[in-house]
Amino acid sequence: MADLNTGSSYPQSLAVFDGQLYFSAEGDSGGYELWTYDTGTDSAWMVTDLYPGGSSSPMGPFIYDSTLQFSAIDGISQNLWSYAGTGDPVKAFTSTPTEIWDYSDAAVFDGKVFFEGYEGITGAELWSWDGMNAPSMVSDINTDLSSTPGQFFVY
């Protein structure tokens, strides 16, 4: 595998998508970004720099609707991003919740993605997204504070 950084690249959050390995790593330009490794060519490269001059810190990658999904920071907020394998990743949605707090625990169930989303009125609660429409809050579990759901799994 290629040396991504003259120091250590600290690769993490690995996922296989479309025959390639995707991961978060720190390159020589500084900051964690989305990288890919192709075993056929034995080469690695940065997919894109979502937060130029900063660290987008991609995490929690998973496959949904034939695309690679991951959480990353664009310098303004943390959002869910979608990558089809070519071009640049795009924000999966631009409406509520205002931030995705912890997409590393997302679970796909019954055709929807369930995750911890945050918006200013209810705080961090359970949200779902069907891949087409705006995400919606499943329930305001703790009406006084954030419920901060996590550790999702399908049984």
SULQUI-V494717 format. One record per residue. N is the residue number from 1. RES is the residue in one small letter. PSI is psi in degrees with one decimal (* if undefined). Layout:
[[N & RES & PSI] [N & RES & PSI]]
//
This chain:
[[1 & m & 154.3] [2 & a & 154.2] [3 & d & 108.1] [4 & l & -20.0] [5 & n & 140.1] [6 & t & -21.7] [7 & g & -126.9] [8 & s & 140.4] [9 & s & -14.3] [10 & y & 58.8] [11 & p & 142.3] [12 & q & 173.9] [13 & s & 61.4] [14 & l & 145.5] [15 & a & 143.0] [16 & v & 128.0] [17 & f & 128.3] [18 & d & 41.1] [19 & g & 8.7] [20 & q & 156.4] [21 & l & 126.3] [22 & y & 145.6] [23 & f & 164.7] [24 & s & 133.8] [25 & a & 159.6] [26 & e & 113.2] [27 & g & -178.4] [28 & d & -25.8] [29 & s & -8.2] [30 & g & 147.3] [31 & g & 148.4] [32 & y & 132.6] [33 & e & 175.1] [34 & l & 126.7] [35 & w & 161.7] [36 & t & 153.3] [37 & y & 130.4] [38 & d & 114.6] [39 & t & -28.4] [40 & g & -37.7] [41 & t & -4.3] [42 & d & 45.6] [43 & s & 153.8] [44 & a & 148.8] [45 & w & 155.8] [46 & m & 129.5] [47 & v & -48.9] [48 & t & 160.8] [49 & d & 95.4] [50 & l & -21.6] [51 & y & 77.5] [52 & p & 130.4] [53 & g & -4.0] [54 & g & -158.9] [55 & s & 116.0] [56 & s & -17.2] [57 & s & 58.8] [58 & p & 137.5] [59 & m & 166.0] [60 & g & 41.6] [61 & p & 143.6] [62 & f & 163.3] [63 & i & 130.7] [64 & y & 130.3] [65 & d & 44.1] [66 & s & 26.5] [67 & t & 157.6] [68 & l & 124.6] [69 & q & 143.2] [70 & f & 158.5] [71 & s & 138.7] [72 & a & 160.0] [73 & i & 133.9] [74 & d & 11.5] [75 & g & -14.8] [76 & i & -49.9] [77 & s & 168.7] [78 & q & 127.0] [79 & n & 167.5] [80 & l & 132.1] [81 & w & 151.1] [82 & s & 134.9] [83 & y & 123.9] [84 & a & -4.2] [85 & g & -12.4] [86 & t & 159.7] [87 & g & -157.4] [88 & d & 151.0] [89 & p & 152.7] [90 & v & 154.2] [91 & k & 132.6] [92 & a & -34.2] [93 & f & 156.3] [94 & t & 2.3] [95 & s & -169.2] [96 & t & 151.9] [97 & p & 162.6] [98 & t & -26.9] [99 & e & 150.4] [100 & i & 115.3] [101 & w & -42.0] [102 & d & 85.6] [103 & y & -8.7] [104 & s & -18.5] [105 & d & 11.3] [106 & a & 150.3] [107 & a & 139.1] [108 & v & 124.6] [109 & f & 131.4] [110 & d & 39.4] [111 & g & 5.8] [112 & k & 158.4] [113 & v & 128.1] [114 & f & 137.5] [115 & f & 169.9] [116 & e & 115.8] [117 & g & 157.6] [118 & y & 135.1] [119 & e & 155.6] [120 & g & -25.8] [121 & i & -48.1] [122 & t & -13.0] [123 & g & -150.3] [124 & a & 117.9] [125 & e & 177.1] [126 & l & 125.0] [127 & w & 161.1] [128 & s & 158.7] [129 & w & 133.8] [130 & d & 5.8] [131 & g & -11.2] [132 & m & -50.0] [133 & n & 169.4] [134 & a & 145.9] [135 & p & 155.7] [136 & s & 149.3] [137 & m & 130.6] [138 & v & -45.4] [139 & s & 143.5] [140 & d & 84.6] [141 & i & -43.4] [142 & n & 101.9] [143 & t & -14.7] [144 & d & -34.9] [145 & l & -178.9] [146 & s & 140.1] [147 & s & -21.1] [148 & t & 60.3] [149 & p & 155.7] [150 & g & -176.1] [151 & q & 44.2] [152 & f & 143.2] [153 & f & 154.9] [154 & v & 129.0] [155 & y & *]]
//
